[in-house]
Amino acid sequence: MYRPGAFAVDEVQALHEAIRARVLATLAVADGDGVQFAYAPVVVDAVGVFGALRFHLARSNPVADILDGAKVKVSFLGPDGYVSPDWYVGAGFVPTWNYVAIEGEGIATRLTGDACEVALADLSAQEEARLAPKPAWTLDKLTPAKLTQLLAAIAVFTLPLSRLEGKFKLSQDKSQSDRARVMAALARRPDPRSQSLVQAMKTVPSR
């Protein structure tokens, strides 16, 4: 993706943290008809240089039939929102959009056997942890027959990443006073998306 220097983020841990905050991935893979897309929540594994993703699709999803051994590109979108020129100190600015975007790629491998159940358990544990103090739902609450039926209905994959890069366009190219005014204006908005964008802006300094 186009990444001006002020917005480029390559620190792997920071990218993993951003993915874990917004785990729904857009997956893109080419076949004879062009580019096919699928959408799946992921578990991030801190292995190798860039990490790996585990995810599953419905076995009936046509994309599941072409992923094994295929080059897959993956995209994540974090907090985003409109920035009004009226929020800056000076004049002459134009409207813009602040956002967090992450892209990666790798060769997908289909998992088999116990690794499929482990992937499901890890994904549910990851998301159930966000619901604490609710007691966590676990796979052992399913009957063996139901679990077998569930595993038969999905295709589970791992995607070791050969590339991972981020673009955190969060007003780093603006002055400290302008960034402070943008964050203050967003903080006054009641919607959760604006509040998430403020928190993201606090994690990056002006450059």
N, C-alpha and C positions, 0 to 999 in steps of 0.2 A: 504494500500500500504506500501511498504518498506520505512521507514522514519528514516534514521540516525539522531541522535539528532541535528546535526548542521543545518539540512535542514527542521526540523519539524516546522510547523506553525499551531497554534491552536487558535489564536486570531480571534474571530468571525468577528469583524468589518473589519479586514484586508482581511479575506477570502471573505466577501461579496463584498468589493471593487474590488478584483481581478475578481470575477465572473461578476460584472457589467461591467468590462472592456472587457471581452470576454464572451458574454452571451450565446453562442451556447453550449447547453448541449448534451452530449451523455447519453442516458437513456438505462438502461439494466434491463430486467424483465424476470424471468424464467417462462416457460410454459411446457407442456408435451413434446415438441420437443426440449427443451434445453433453451438456453438464446437468447432472441430476443432484438434487438437494435432499437432505434429510435433517432432522432436528432431534437432539437427544441430550439429556443431562449427563454430565461426565464426572468421573473421579479422577483427580490428578495424582499421578505417582511421581515422586521426586527421584527419578532414575535417569542415568545418562546425562548428557549435557543440557538438554532442554526439557526433560521429563517425558512422561507418556500419559495418554488418556485412555480410560476404559469406559465403555458405554455399550448400550444394547439397542437394537431395533426390533420391531415386530418381524417375525420370520416371514410374514406375508408381504412386508414392505419390499418392493422391487429393488430398492437400493441395497438391501441386505444381500442380494444375490451377486452383486458386482464388487463388493467391498474387499473381500479377502484377497490380499496380494496387490490391491490397487493403491495408487497414489491418491491420498485424500487431503484436501485442504479444509481447514477448520477456522471458523470465525466466532468471536465472542464480542458482544456489545455490553459495555458497562453503563454507568449513569450518563445521562445526556440531557441537554436542555438549551432553550433559546436564551441568548444574551442580548439585551436591548442596549443600543448606543447611549440611551439616557442614563445608564448606570455608571458611565465613565466620568471622570473628573473633567476632562477636556472635551472639546468639540471636534467634529470632523470624522468621527468613527462611524462605522456601518454595522448593521446587525450581523451576528454570527451565531454559531452553534458550538457549544462545548460538549465534548464526549470522550469516552474511553473505548478504544477498539483494540482487539488483539487478534492476530492471525498466526497460524502455524500450518505445518504440513508434515506428512510422513506416510509410510506404507502400513496399511491396516492388516492385521492378522486376526483371524477368527479364533476365539478361545473355545475349548472343549472341556468336557468332564467337570471336575470339581471347581475349576477356575471360573466357570460360569456362575455357580452358586456363590462363590466368594465375591465376585464382582457385584452381584445383586445385594449381598449382605453389606458390602462396603458402601454402596450408594445409599441404601436405606439408612444405615447408621449415620452417614454424613448429614443427611437431611433431617433425620429425626433429632439429631443433636441441636438443631436450630429451634426445635419446639420445646426444649426443656423449660420448665420442670415436668412437662408431660412425660409419663413413662414411655420409653422408646418402644416402638413397634419393631419386631424382629421376625425373621423368616421362620423361626421355630413356632410361630403362632399359626402357621399353615399346616394342614395335614400332609403327610408324605405324598399322598396321591395328588393333592392340589399343587404342591411344589413341583412335582414331576410334570404336571400339566403346564404349569407356568414356564418352566425351563424349556419345554418342547415348543412353546409358542414364540420364543425370542431367539435372536442371534446376537451373541456377545463378542465384542471386538476389543483389541488393544491397538493403540496408535502411538508407537514410539515417535517422538517428534524430532525431525531433522532440522526444523526451523521454527522459531518462535519470536515474534516481535510485537511491540505494542506502540500505540499512538495515544498518548494522554493529552488531548487538546483541552487544556484547562486554564487558559489565559496566562500561561507562563511568559508570553511575549509582551505582556502589559506591565505597567509599573505596579509597585506594591500598593499604592493608594487606589489605583483602578481595580486591582484584584480584590482588595478589601471591600470596595463598593459593590462589585459584582456579587461577592459572597453574601454581603449583607442583604442585598436585594433578593437573592435566591432564598435566603433564610426566612424572609418575611412571607414567602409563598407557602401555602398550606399543603401542597401536594407532596407525597413521599419522594417523587422523582427529583424535585428541586432540592429536597433535604439531602438525598443521596449524593447529588452533584456537589453540594457544599462540602460534604465530608471528603469526597474525592479531591476537590481543589485544595483542601488543607494538607493533603499528603505530598504535594509537589511544590517546590519553591519557584519563584520567578527566576528567569535566566537572562 
